[in-house]
């Protein structure tokens, strides 16, 4: 049988041998065999293991598709993720100081989407298997926060009430200061009896809020998140950083990047993750496409004490980016776009001449593209801070500081 030597890890964490041949769950330096299916190696067997191979901490790892890198030692993953950032920037000709990566601890994810399916005997809850639609129960998941494990029992109850036999529910559970915040997709159409049963479950299970699709079925208490001095109840399904550690790491980097700025614009502001902590030192204008997230942020700001003025604007920054004149009288910009990056907005931002930019990204490739635009327009990329809050996955977050030359 043909042997393959793994040369490197790809963007999705698969080992890559010459060819290229993609071998899941392998590491650089390993010699492996398997059945070649196109360019993918199936039924992989490790002939010579890497000294960076470790025993996965979770007993569900081999079947569950929630994590892809538990077989790799932490130093290897940290170096690989840092190298991904460096290589993306190098491909654009951008050079900078890349700081050591900050990694969230195990059992720290504060949001998870469980699959929940009705069975003849009750219900199954967990995650889908690797590369399949098979549901794998994961009662000992090492990724999510301990309080989220209670969400599995909630998802099981919800499946019994509102799942069809054909489709699994997608039950997103988020921790908050006041209890679990639950949102359900793919459920049965709501009717009177189902609404009543779901509202009763919200009371008996004592979670903060339950949304069925776009409709809030019950809210015992607002599901509050702490953003600096303010407490905010984001709308169901609103963006939230994956871990408290990751949020704190990104926020610290953003604060460093904007320095002592007194007037800040926060682009793609969400519900105020950065806006409200920054309002302790500066006036902030928050711009976000989702009006309901801005409304939640505004309520939190109005109830908080000691914060400077926060204004907001609902605006689609992909179709209507802020123009250079709109940055006048501001000292710094924070920008935190989704995975697609902010190509159109970055072009306009590059013309603004604003002194400092704190750039947060969850995609090194689109970040590097936008960094090149700023570099060409006269901005120095001073440093990049990688953050690994999606532990054991290929996802990479980062924050960076740009300064006008």
C-alpha positions, -999 to 999 in steps of 0.1 A, spaced: 0 0 0 13 35 -9 27 55 19 24 93 22 44 118 42 24 147 56 41 179 47 19 205 63 -16 214 76 -41 230 52 -65 258 60 -91 234 74 -67 215 96 -63 184 73 -28 170 67 -15 176 32 10 153 14 26 157 -20 0 157 -48 -17 173 -31 -33 145 -11 -55 155 19 -55 132 49 -79 141 78 -66 141 113 -29 138 104 0 160 114 32 173 96 60 147 95 37 117 99 39 87 75 4 74 67 -14 50 44 -51 48 33 -74 45 4 -71 73 -21 -105 87 -31 -98 115 -56 -74 137 -37 -86 126 -2 -72 97 17 -98 76 34 -94 50 62 -62 67 72 -37 46 93 -7 62 110 25 44 102 49 68 119 32 92 143 44 128 150 59 135 184 32 163 185 4 138 184 -15 136 217 -45 117 230 -77 136 224 -91 150 257 -126 142 246 -139 107 243 -163 117 215 -135 131 193 -132 103 168 -169 104 159 -180 140 166 -175 167 140 -174 195 165 -136 195 168 -109 187 143 -76 193 160 -77 175 194 -51 150 182 -25 179 179 -5 193 208 -13 229 218 21 243 207 17 228 172 -18 243 168 -7 277 181 22 278 157 1 266 127 -26 292 134 0 320 137 16 308 105 -17 310 87 -20 346 96 16 353 85 12 335 52 -20 353 44 -3 387 50 29 376 31 7 367 1 -4 403 0 32 416 6 23 430 41 49 426 68 42 432 105 49 420 141 27 390 149 23 385 186 20 351 204 -15 337 200 -39 338 230 -59 306 233 -92 302 252 -92 273 277 -112 241 274 -149 241 285 -152 279 278 -175 282 248 -206 301 259 -227 293 229 -234 261 211 -259 248 186 -270 213 194 -288 190 170 -319 174 186 -338 146 170 -369 127 180 -366 90 183 -390 61 190 -377 61 226 -375 98 231 -348 121 217 -311 123 208 -290 154 214 -255 162 203 -235 173 173 -233 159 137 -206 133 130 -175 143 111 -185 148 74 -219 133 79 -255 140 90 -253 113 116 -262 126 151 -236 118 178 -245 123 214 -218 142 233 -226 143 270 -189 148 280 -181 176 255 -149 193 265 -156 224 244 -186 240 259 -189 257 293 -203 234 320 -236 254 323 -242 248 286 -244 211 291 -277 217 308 -288 229 273 -286 193 261 -315 183 284 -334 214 273 -328 205 237 -341 169 244 -373 183 259 -377 207 229 -373 179 204 -400 159 222 -424 188 219 -416 204 185 -394 183 163 -406 163 133 -394 127 127 -377 139 95 -355 168 106 -334 176 136 -339 208 155 -310 233 157 -311 244 193 -287 273 200 -280 278 237 -262 308 250 -251 315 286 -261 349 301 -259 365 335 -295 356 341 -297 321 327 -297 303 294 -309 320 262 -324 294 238 -333 298 201 -347 269 180 -347 265 142 -362 238 120 -391 231 144 -428 224 137 -450 254 128 -463 271 158 -499 267 169 -518 274 201 -510 241 219 -473 242 210 -469 278 221 -485 269 255 -462 238 259 -431 258 250 -440 286 273 -445 261 302 -412 245 294 -395 279 297 -409 283 332 -402 248 344 -367 247 330 -360 282 343 -341 295 313 -341 332 305 -356 333 270 -370 309 244 -373 319 207 -389 296 181 -375 308 148 -381 346 148 -408 345 175 -400 349 212 -422 324 230 -413 332 266 -389 354 285 -387 350 322 -359 376 325 -339 394 298 -308 373 289 -282 399 299 -246 401 287 -220 424 304 -202 448 280 -180 470 301 -202 490 326 -233 482 306 -257 452 307 -272 444 273 -299 418 263 -291 411 226 -319 399 204 -322 362 197 -294 349 175 -274 381 177 -236 380 172 -216 373 204 -179 364 208 -175 327 213 -158 328 248 -154 354 275 -116 349 273 -117 356 235 -138 387 240 -116 400 267 -85 394 246 -99 411 216 -112 440 237 -78 445 253 -62 446 218 -88 471 205 -83 494 235 -45 494 229 -50 500 192 -72 531 196 -50 545 225 -63 577 240 -88 585 212 -117 607 224 -140 602 195 -144 568 180 -165 552 152 -173 515 157 -182 497 124 -201 464 124 -207 472 161 -232 445 169 -248 449 203 -219 469 217 -192 444 224 -165 471 219 -187 502 218 -198 502 254 -165 494 270 -148 521 249 -175 546 260 -158 546 294 -131 568 278 -145 582 245 -176 593 227 -185 564 203 -207 563 172 -218 527 165 -228 516 130 -244 482 124 -267 467 98 -291 451 123 -313 477 140 -325 454 167 -289 449 179 -284 487 181 -316 491 200 -304 466 226 -271 484 228 -288 517 233 -310 504 261 -279 491 279 -260 524 274 -290 544 288 -292 522 319 -254 523 326 -236 549 347 -205 568 340 -204 563 302 -198 590 276 -221 597 247 -229 568 225 -248 574 192 -258 548 166 -269 543 130 -284 513 113 -267 510 79 -257 483 55 -219 488 54 -216 465 24 -239 485 2 -235 519 19 -201 521 34 -192 553 54 -175 578 31 -143 596 40 -161 629 50 -181 609 76 -149 601 95 -141 638 101 -138 649 138 -130 613 149 -97 601 162 -100 563 157 -120 536 141 -129 501 152 -140 477 125 -151 441 131 -166 427 99 -179 392 93 -158 365 75 -162 382 41 -142 411 54 -150 447 46 -137 454 11 -159 483 2 -157 499 36 -119 495 38 -115 513 4 -134 544 19 -117 541 53 -83 541 35 -92 576 21 -102 590 54 -68 598 69 -80 588 103 -51 584 127 -57 550 142 -76 519 132 -84 488 153 -92 460 129 -108 428 143 -112 398 119 -123 362 119 -107 354 85 -70 360 80 -74 358 42 -99 386 39 -81 406 66 -49 404 46 -67 417 15 -81 446 34 -48 452 52 -32 455 17 -57 483 8 -48 502 40 -11 496 35 -12 510 -1 -31 540 12 -4 550 37 -12 530 68 13 510 88 2 476 102 19 479 136 10 446 151 -14 416 148 -27 398 178 -40 363 169 -67 349 192 -78 313 193 -113 313 209 -125 284 187 -102 259 203 -95 226 185 -109 240 152 -93 257 122 -110 290 129 -87 320 137 -96 354 152 -73 384 153 -70 421 162 -46 445 146 -35 481 149 -31 504 118 -15 538 122 -15 565 95 20 573 83 
